[in-house]
Amino acid sequence: MTALAPCCIIRRVEKLTIWFDGGCPLCQREIALMRRLDRAKAITFVDVADAQSVCPIDRDALLARFHARENGVMLSGAAAFAAMWRAIPLLRPIGLIARNAWVLTALEWLYRRFLVIRPALQSLAGGGRR
């Protein structure tokens, strides 16, 4: 049996699941962009606002913050965004940088600030439930 050279090893890409608020105009636009960038279809996008969607945790919690499941691990906030970025080749470098604890902490700090102004931004973007 011969060993494969490192260049011949195929990296197994795990499916990533993203839960998003389909009732949020900001989320709709962002997810539309991510779907276009996800040419390999590595991400399953689940609209939590759809009553028929399957939710692994409380629906209200999924609507309040961005969530993802990467390699069986549930992620929230900046960590979920970083997982999504890692799954999209164009954004992968940013997602890899976000694995650094300091960077992820800073991104989470920014995300929490964004959540405070999210309702006002939703209104500007065309409505929203909250």
Stockholm file with secondary structure:
# STOCKHOLM 1.0

chainA/1-130         MTALAPCCIIRRVEKLTIWFDGGCPLCQREIALMRRLDRAKAITFVDVADAQSVCPIDRDALLARFHARENGVMLSGAAAFAAMWRAIPLLRPIGLIARNAWVLTALEWLYRRFLVIRPALQSLAGGGRR
#=GR chainA/1-130 SS CCCCCGGGCCCCCCCEEEEECTTCHHHHHHHHHHHHHCTTCCEEEEETTSTTSCCSSCHHHHHHSCEEEETTEEEETHHHHHHHHHHSTTTHHHHHHTTSHHHHHHHHHHHHHHHHHHHHHHHHHTCCCC
#=GC SS_cons         CCCCCGGGCCCCCCCEEEEECTTCHHHHHHHHHHHHHCTTCCEEEEETTSTTSCCSSCHHHHHHSCEEEETTEEEETHHHHHHHHHHSTTTHHHHHHTTSHHHHHHHHHHHHHHHHHHHHHHHHHTCCCC
//
